[in-house]
C-alpha cells in the first residue's frame, strides 16, 4: 500500500442492524480497525453532548 491508496472493507458479518435484538455502538464503546503492516486505529464512541465544538 502507498498513499493515496484507499482500503474499502465493506460491512462485516455480524453487523448490528442485522442482529436480533439489534445492537448499536453506544458511548463508552470503542471501534477498532487493524491493518496488518500498517497499524491499529481506535476511536472511542462518545455521546453527541460530549463533543467540544
C-alpha positions in Angstrom: 0.0 0.0 0.0 1.0 3.6 -0.6 -0.6 7.0 -0.4 -3.3 7.7 -1.6 -4.5 4.1 -1.6 -8.0 3.5 -0.2 -8.9 0.5 1.9 -12.6 -0.5 1.3 -13.8 -3.1 3.9 -17.5 -3.3 3.2 -19.8 -4.5 6.0 -18.5 -7.3 8.2 -20.7 -10.2 9.2 -22.5 -9.7 12.5 -23.4 -6.1 11.7 -25.6 -4.7 14.5 -28.7 -3.9 12.5 -29.0 -7.5 11.3 -28.8 -8.9 14.8 -31.8 -10.0 16.8 -32.1 -7.9 19.0 -30.4 -5.1 17.1 -27.2 -3.8 18.7 -25.5 -0.4 18.0 -22.5 1.4 19.3 -23.1 3.3 22.5 -21.0 5.8 24.5 -18.1 4.0 26.2 -17.7 1.5 23.3 -14.6 1.6 21.2 -14.3 1.0 17.4 -11.0 -0.6 16.4 -9.6 -1.4 13.0 -6.3 -3.1 12.3 -4.5 -3.4 9.0 -1.5 -5.8 9.2 1.7 -4.0 8.4 0.1 -0.5 8.9 -1.2 -0.4 12.4 -4.3 0.0 14.6 -6.9 2.8 14.6 -9.0 3.1 17.8 -11.9 5.5 18.1 -13.9 5.9 21.4 -17.6 6.3 21.0 -18.9 9.4 22.8 -22.3 11.0 23.2 -23.0 14.0 21.0 -23.1 16.3 24.0 -19.6 15.2 25.0 -18.1 16.6 21.8 -16.4 20.0 22.0 -17.3 22.2 19.1 
